[in-house]
Amino acid sequence: MESNGPVMLQQDGGTAHLSNSHSPTPRYGSIVNSHSSLLPATVSPVRSYIAVAVLCYVNLLNYMDRYTIAGVLLNIQKFFDINDSTSGLLQTVFICSFIFLAPLFGYLGDRYNRKVIMIVGLCVWLVTTLSSSFVSESYFWFLVLMRALVGTGEASYSTIAPTIIGDLFTGGQRTIMIAAFYIFIPVGSGLGYITGSSIATLTGDWRWALRVNPILGVVGVVLLIFLCPNPPRGAAETNGEGIIEQSSYLEDIKYLLKNKSFVWSTMGVTAMAFLTGALAFWTPTFLSRAQVTQGIRPPCTQEPCDISDSYIFGGVTVVTGILGVCLGTTLSRCLRDKVPNVDPVICAVGMLGSAPCFFFAIFLASINIPGTYVFVFIGETLLSLNWPILADILLYVVVPTRRATAEALQIMVLHLLGDAGSPYLIGMISDAISTYNPETYEWKFRSLQYSFLLCPFVGVLGGLFFLMTSLYITQDRKAADSLAKGHPPPQRVESTMESNTGEAVVT
């Protein structure tokens, strides 16, 4: 039965209701001219590409800042005279701000001006990062506090930026733009090691490494203000009309928890975050201790330490990131029409394939450093297959008006159970093992080596989670696409009957 106005859709348990436009209250999934829809119907292609370039630039700075600390970790340990578990705490408190603030930014991002939210968050990030660079030896707690507050800005950006790309592009173009955005995760991470260690070496003071990103970040804020649009939510799926909904935050959460593809992929990316968080934070230190054990270099007794492993590992991260993201995107685009559930399958292959590579790298480090880097290279390439695909999965299995909330919930879970605790957990296990023979440099290496064995196991677990995602993704993608276009999910449509209120009820 056809209505006389805009189609409005509401999900209520297992039932969807189609109503006429004269209904007094807009319902979920309504395609109407909201305030945001008073903007031009579509953003021009040129402006859309420029916006993605700006978002990519800020994402690069985001991940450079995140791993600058890891690039100068040896110097920080000597500067403050702290052990492994306390060092891991620096990354843990930084990630914890994501856990507490991501849900807030997700809620705001689905309801208010996303551009303004990002700009305010990034300004907080700039101030706190710069402030942390003025810490002295007796104020380690201040560095911990500032690293926690830095996550405020990054939580606002990481939650909202992908949803803007999702509203500027659709289909194959969206996949490419998301790949371009997420390629800067490994590239930025690698450059964080390189720039951090380079500046620390040139200046003789690791704190100068924390002052570069705020300078570059000011440029990013200016670019966001003048060059980044705030398109209507769902503009890509509705030819620029946009979608408005009136739903509570609890309804949003219930919707996401019933989305099996979202739940299983979130568990998979959480395992991936645990693995990458531990490896990213500890690998340069691990390789440095391995070379001390082999007699290749002397142990660091005073600052500045030899942080050449940060250069090498940073370079490996950049190259494997570009290679992995390009390969993952290509495989997804080429196989998606032939194999509808290929995206989570690629993610599963990446996780399951990386696990033995990291296992061999952990034990090879004690006898052969070049061989270790070979397995690290292969393992990181396989992990990098997943970055663009994971973001694309979230965008096409979740309706546009709940994407920021979905991003926020996924960020909260992956950090809470993933990389928020993994650096600290690895450091804590290492400290516990090292107590058996704390005086030898070889045992300091062995303790970190044995604690690293947790990572391959988590990698296998993540691969299994992605295989579970592949069982539901085709159905969930069709349901989200139908809802975005104002239609009930096709798999739920069984019969239509007329209610006594004049509404068409689809069951």
Secondary structure, 3 states (H helix, E strand, C coil): CCCCCCCEEEEECCEEEEECCCCCCCCCCECCCCCHHHCCCCCCHHHHHHHHHHHHHHHHHHHHHHHHHHHCHHHHHHHHCCCHHHHHHHHHHHHHHHHHHHHHHHHHHCCCCHHHHHHHHHHHHHHHHHHHCCCCCCCHHHHHHHHHHHHHHHHHHHHHHHHHHHHHCCHHHHHHHHHHHHCHHHHHHHHHHHHHHHHHHHHCCHHHHHCHHHHHHHHHHHHHHHHCCCCCCCCCCCCCCCCECCCCHHHHHHHHHCCHHHHHHHHHHHHHHHHHHHHHHHHHHHHHHHHHHHCCCCCCCCCCCCCHHHHHHHHHHHHHHHHHHHHHHHHHHHHCCCCCCHHHHHHHHHHHHHHHHHHHHHHHCCCCHHHHHHHHHHHHHHHHCHHHHHHHHHHHHCCHHHHHHHHHHHHHHHHHHHHCCHHHHHHHHHHHHHCCCCCCHHHHHHHHHHHHCHHHHHHHHHHHHHHHHCCCHHHHHHHHHHHHCCCCCHHHCCCEEECCCCCEEEC
